[in-house]
Amino acid sequence: MSNLEIRKKLLSNAIKNYQLADAIGINQSTLSVWLRTELNDERRERVEKALDQLINNK
């Protein structure tokens, strides 16, 4: 999943960046920095897992 797809998924599911950052266990500003460039595999995996959990818990 690309960073653009992550942002679209956040928007379409009404999830805020701070909520995703909390679910990952990082600061909101750190998430913002991560999403400026394409994520490496480890970070992408953490983001996707947390995002899926947030969507499933709605």
C-alpha positions as CSV (number, residue, x, y, z in Angstrom):
1,M,0.0,0.0,0.0
2,S,1.4,3.4,-1.0
3,N,1.4,6.5,1.2
4,L,-1.3,8.0,-1.0
5,E,-3.5,4.9,-0.5
6,I,-2.9,5.1,3.3
7,R,-4.1,8.7,3.3
8,K,-7.1,7.9,1.2
9,K,-8.0,5.0,3.5
10,L,-7.7,7.3,6.5
11,L,-10.0,9.9,4.9
12,S,-12.6,7.5,3.6
13,N,-12.9,5.9,7.1
14,A,-12.8,9.2,9.0
15,I,-9.7,8.2,10.9
16,K,-7.5,11.0,12.1
17,N,-3.7,10.9,11.8
18,Y,-3.3,11.1,15.6
19,Q,-5.6,8.0,16.0
20,L,-3.4,6.0,13.6
21,A,-0.2,7.3,15.3
22,D,-1.6,6.3,18.7
23,A,-2.5,2.8,17.4
24,I,1.1,2.4,16.0
25,G,2.6,3.7,19.3
26,I,4.3,6.7,17.8
27,N,3.9,10.5,18.0
28,Q,1.6,12.2,15.5
29,S,4.5,14.3,14.1
30,T,6.5,11.1,13.6
31,L,3.7,9.7,11.5
32,S,3.6,12.9,9.4
33,V,7.3,12.6,8.8
34,W,7.0,8.9,7.8
35,L,4.3,9.7,5.3
36,R,6.4,12.3,3.5
37,T,8.3,9.6,1.6
38,E,7.4,6.0,0.7
39,L,7.5,3.8,3.8
40,N,10.0,1.0,4.2
41,D,8.6,-2.5,4.6
42,E,8.8,-2.5,8.4
43,R,7.0,0.8,8.8
44,R,4.4,0.0,6.1
45,E,3.6,-3.2,7.9
46,R,3.1,-1.4,11.2
47,V,0.9,1.3,9.6
48,E,-1.2,-1.2,7.6
49,K,-1.8,-3.4,10.7
50,A,-2.8,-0.5,12.9
51,L,-5.0,1.0,10.2
52,D,-6.8,-2.4,9.7
53,Q,-7.4,-2.7,13.4
54,L,-8.8,0.8,13.6
55,I,-11.2,0.1,10.7
56,N,-12.3,-3.2,12.1
57,N,-13.0,-1.7,15.6
58,K,-15.4,0.9,14.2
